[in-house]
Amino acid sequence: MRLRFTKMHGLGNDFVVIDAISQRVKLNADKVRKLADRRFGIGCDQVLIVEVPQSPDVDFRYRIYNADGSEVENCGNGARCFARFVTDRRLTGRRSIVVETANGLMTLKVQENGEVLVDMGAPRLEPSDLPFNADRRNAIYSLELEDTVLDIGAVSMGNPHAVTLVENIKTAPVETWGPAVESHRQFPQRVNAGFMEVVSRNEINLRVYERGAGETLACGTGACAAVVAGRLRDLLDSRVKVNLPGGSLTIDWQGEGHSVMMAGPATSVFHGQIKI
């Protein structure tokens, strides 16, 4: 099978984007891993698939595969790249599109400056929504690791996130805490582990160890989850600049019952073909 693809990134969180509308695409977990391999394939954090929607009232179906071949529910940086891909490749003439995801519908708007505004939907905060094994909902939970106890916020942005407040993002032991949180027994489907340093009520620094991908340069849903977790602890205001290793996003959340809005860039790197 020969596939046309586009390599893209959102703040360094990189993707292989494949149009499954104008070409036949048949992928399995093994083929996804080969595409994502940085030495023997194209290399990416996730593979994004553009498909025909199942509903006639929706523009596209948006599917996301981690580098390990697992399919996941949501990816904010990927959503921005998805929007730029379908507009730049003229799969649609609309600047505002609605896409189906494994977690429901998502609205994406390509703005005049080229950035993409994404309605990420309202966060879900019940432990069962992640899922997370806890007796009841709290703003802070204690998570026991082998050598320490972390205070985390648990947020679903269509995918699960555990957010830990740290004093200094540069010295936080993300390399060891990240995989320990990701695979913790209290998260039966694993979790994305975020580590947040509060700079001010309107700015945070963030590193994310992503489920199935490891630490990435940026994570859109992780940025949303961090702002939600910070707001629930009354550490942040409604509009927050989130600084990630790959760049910055703007996250706006007015509080419970409201959608989280995310704005940021999406960049095409190159187009190509691969036989797989």
C-alpha positions as CSV (number, residue, x, y, z in Angstrom):
1,M,0.0,0.0,0.0
2,R,1.4,3.4,-1.0
3,L,0.2,6.3,1.1
4,R,0.3,10.0,0.5
5,F,0.8,11.9,3.8
6,T,1.7,15.3,5.2
7,K,4.1,15.8,8.2
8,M,2.8,18.5,10.5
9,H,3.4,19.8,14.0
10,G,1.7,21.9,16.6
11,L,4.4,23.5,18.8
12,G,6.7,20.6,18.1
13,N,4.1,17.9,18.8
14,D,4.4,16.2,15.5
15,F,2.0,14.2,13.3
16,V,1.6,12.2,10.2
17,V,-1.7,13.3,8.6
18,I,-3.3,11.0,6.1
19,D,-6.2,11.8,3.8
20,A,-8.4,8.7,3.8
21,I,-11.1,10.3,1.6
22,S,-9.2,10.6,-1.7
23,Q,-7.1,7.5,-1.3
24,R,-7.7,4.0,0.1
25,V,-6.2,3.6,3.6
26,K,-6.1,0.4,5.7
27,L,-4.0,0.7,8.8
28,N,-3.5,-1.5,11.8
29,A,-1.5,-1.0,15.0
30,D,1.7,-2.5,13.4
31,K,1.5,-0.2,10.4
32,V,0.9,2.8,12.6
33,R,4.0,1.9,14.7
34,K,6.0,1.7,11.4
35,L,4.8,5.1,10.3
36,A,5.6,6.6,13.7
37,D,9.1,5.1,13.9
38,R,11.7,7.9,13.8
39,R,14.5,5.7,12.4
40,F,12.7,3.3,10.1
41,G,9.5,5.3,9.2
42,I,8.4,8.9,8.9
43,G,8.5,9.6,12.7
44,C,5.7,11.3,14.7
45,D,4.0,11.4,18.1
46,Q,0.6,10.5,16.5
47,V,-0.9,9.5,13.2
48,L,-4.1,11.5,12.3
49,I,-6.6,10.1,9.8
50,V,-9.1,12.3,7.8
51,E,-12.2,10.2,7.0
52,V,-15.7,10.6,5.6
53,P,-18.0,11.3,8.6
54,Q,-20.7,8.9,9.7
55,S,-23.2,11.7,10.1
56,P,-24.3,13.9,7.1
57,D,-24.4,17.0,9.3
58,V,-20.6,16.8,10.1
59,D,-17.7,17.7,7.8
60,F,-15.1,15.0,8.7
61,R,-14.3,12.1,10.9
62,Y,-11.0,12.7,12.9
63,R,-9.2,9.6,14.2
64,I,-6.0,9.6,16.3
65,Y,-3.4,6.9,16.8
66,N,-0.5,7.1,19.3
67,A,3.0,6.1,18.2
68,D,2.5,2.7,20.0
69,G,-0.4,1.9,17.7
70,S,-3.2,2.5,20.2
71,E,-6.2,4.6,19.1
72,V,-7.1,7.5,21.4
73,E,-10.1,9.8,21.9
74,N,-8.7,13.3,21.5
75,C,-5.6,15.4,20.7
76,G,-5.7,19.2,20.8
77,N,-2.6,19.9,18.9
78,G,-3.6,17.3,16.4
79,A,-7.0,19.0,16.0
80,R,-5.4,22.3,15.0
81,C,-3.2,20.4,12.4
82,F,-6.3,18.6,11.2
83,A,-8.1,21.9,10.6
84,R,-5.2,23.4,8.7
85,F,-4.7,20.2,6.7
86,V,-8.3,20.0,5.4
87,T,-8.4,23.7,4.5
88,D,-4.8,23.8,3.0
89,R,-5.5,20.6,1.0
90,R,-8.8,22.1,-0.2
91,L,-10.8,19.2,1.2
92,T,-13.2,21.9,2.4
93,G,-13.8,25.6,1.6
94,R,-15.1,26.3,5.1
95,R,-13.0,28.1,7.8
96,S,-15.2,26.6,10.5
97,I,-15.6,22.8,10.5
98,V,-17.2,20.2,12.7
99,V,-15.5,16.9,13.1
100,E,-16.5,13.6,14.6
101,T,-14.0,12.1,17.2
102,A,-14.2,9.0,19.4
103,N,-15.3,11.4,22.1
104,G,-18.0,13.3,20.2
105,L,-18.2,16.4,18.0
106,M,-15.5,19.1,17.9
107,T,-15.6,22.5,16.2
108,L,-12.4,23.9,14.7
109,K,-12.0,27.4,13.3
110,V,-9.1,28.5,11.1
111,Q,-8.5,32.2,11.9
112,E,-7.2,35.0,9.7
113,N,-3.8,34.9,11.3
114,G,-3.5,31.2,10.4
115,E,-3.9,30.0,14.0
116,V,-6.7,27.6,14.9
117,L,-9.3,28.1,17.6
118,V,-10.6,24.8,18.9
119,D,-13.7,24.3,21.0
120,M,-12.5,21.5,23.2
121,G,-15.8,21.0,24.9
122,A,-16.5,21.1,28.7
123,P,-14.1,19.2,30.9
124,R,-15.4,16.2,32.7
125,L,-14.4,15.9,36.3
126,E,-16.0,12.8,37.8
127,P,-13.4,10.1,38.4
128,S,-15.4,7.6,36.4
129,D,-15.1,9.9,33.3
130,L,-11.3,9.4,33.0
131,P,-11.6,6.6,34.4
132,F,-9.8,7.0,37.7
133,N,-10.3,4.9,40.8
134,A,-11.4,7.3,43.5
135,D,-14.3,7.3,46.0
136,R,-15.6,10.7,45.0
137,R,-14.8,13.9,43.1
138,N,-12.2,16.3,44.6
139,A,-10.1,19.1,43.3
140,I,-7.0,17.4,44.6
141,Y,-6.3,13.6,45.0
142,S,-3.3,11.9,46.6
143,L,-1.5,9.5,44.3
144,E,1.1,7.2,45.8
145,L,4.2,6.4,43.8
146,E,6.9,4.1,44.9
147,D,9.0,6.8,46.5
148,T,6.7,9.8,47.0
149,V,3.1,10.9,47.1
150,L,1.8,13.4,44.5
151,D,-1.2,15.7,44.8
152,I,-2.9,15.6,41.4
153,G,-5.9,17.1,39.7
154,A,-7.9,14.6,37.5
155,V,-9.5,16.0,34.4
156,S,-11.0,14.4,31.3
157,M,-10.7,16.5,28.1
158,G,-12.0,13.6,26.1
159,N,-8.9,11.8,27.2
160,P,-7.6,11.4,30.7
161,H,-5.2,13.8,32.5
162,A,-3.5,13.8,35.9
163,V,-2.0,17.3,36.7
164,T,0.7,17.8,39.3
165,L,1.7,21.2,40.6
166,V,5.5,21.6,40.8
167,E,7.7,24.5,42.0
168,N,10.1,24.4,39.0
169,I,9.3,22.8,35.7
170,K,12.9,22.5,34.7
171,T,14.0,20.5,37.8
172,A,10.8,18.4,38.2
173,P,11.6,14.7,37.7
174,V,9.2,14.3,34.8
175,E,11.4,11.4,33.4
176,T,10.6,9.2,36.4
177,W,7.3,10.6,37.6
178,G,5.8,10.7,34.1
179,P,5.8,7.0,33.4
180,A,4.9,6.1,37.0
181,V,1.8,8.3,36.8
182,E,0.9,7.2,33.3
183,S,0.7,3.5,34.2
184,H,-0.5,3.9,37.8
185,R,-2.9,1.2,39.0
186,Q,-5.6,3.9,39.8
187,F,-5.9,4.7,36.1
188,P,-7.1,1.5,34.5
189,Q,-6.8,2.9,30.9
190,R,-3.5,4.8,31.7
191,V,-3.3,8.6,31.8
192,N,-1.5,11.6,30.4
193,A,0.7,13.1,33.2
194,G,1.0,16.9,33.3
195,F,3.4,18.8,35.5
196,M,2.5,22.5,36.0
197,E,4.5,25.5,37.3
198,V,2.3,28.5,38.1
199,V,4.1,31.8,36.9
200,S,1.1,34.0,37.6
201,R,-2.7,33.8,37.6
202,N,-2.5,34.3,33.8
203,E,0.5,32.2,32.9
204,I,1.9,28.7,33.5
205,N,4.7,26.5,32.4
206,L,3.9,22.9,31.5
207,R,5.5,19.6,30.6
208,V,3.4,16.6,29.7
209,Y,4.3,12.9,29.6
210,E,1.7,11.6,27.1
211,R,0.0,8.2,27.3
212,G,1.5,6.0,24.6
213,A,4.0,8.6,23.3
214,G,6.2,9.7,26.2
215,E,7.1,13.3,26.9
216,T,6.3,15.6,24.0
217,L,7.1,19.2,23.1
218,A,3.4,20.2,23.5
219,C,0.1,18.7,24.4
220,G,-3.1,20.7,23.7
221,T,-5.5,18.6,25.8
222,G,-2.8,18.7,28.5
223,A,-2.7,22.5,28.4
224,C,-6.5,22.6,28.7
225,A,-6.5,20.1,31.6
226,A,-3.8,22.0,33.4
227,V,-5.8,25.3,33.3
228,V,-8.9,23.5,34.5
229,A,-7.0,21.9,37.4
230,G,-5.5,25.2,38.3
231,R,-8.8,27.1,38.1
232,L,-10.4,24.5,40.4
233,R,-7.7,25.1,42.9
234,D,-8.2,28.9,42.5
235,L,-4.7,29.4,41.2
236,L,-5.5,30.8,37.8
237,D,-7.8,33.3,36.1
238,S,-10.0,32.4,33.1
239,R,-7.6,33.2,30.3
240,V,-4.1,31.7,30.6
241,K,-1.0,31.6,28.5
242,V,0.4,28.0,28.7
243,N,4.2,27.8,27.9
244,L,5.2,24.3,26.7
245,P,8.7,23.2,25.5
246,G,7.6,23.7,21.9
247,G,5.9,27.1,22.3
248,S,2.8,28.7,23.8
249,L,-1.0,28.2,23.6
250,T,-3.8,30.4,24.9
251,I,-6.5,28.6,26.9
252,D,-9.7,30.2,28.0
253,W,-12.1,28.5,30.5
254,Q,-14.9,30.5,32.1
255,G,-15.7,27.7,34.6
256,E,-17.9,24.7,35.0
257,G,-20.6,24.3,32.4
258,H,-18.5,26.1,29.8
259,S,-16.3,24.8,27.0
260,V,-12.5,25.1,27.1
261,M,-11.3,27.2,24.2
262,M,-7.8,26.6,22.9
263,A,-5.9,28.8,20.3
264,G,-2.5,28.2,18.7
265,P,-0.5,27.5,15.6
266,A,-0.4,24.5,13.3
267,T,2.4,24.0,10.7
268,S,3.0,21.8,7.7
269,V,6.5,20.5,7.4
270,F,6.5,18.5,4.2
271,H,4.4,16.2,1.9
272,G,5.4,12.8,0.8
273,Q,4.5,9.2,-0.1
274,I,5.5,6.0,1.7
275,K,5.0,2.3,0.8
276,I,3.9,0.4,3.8
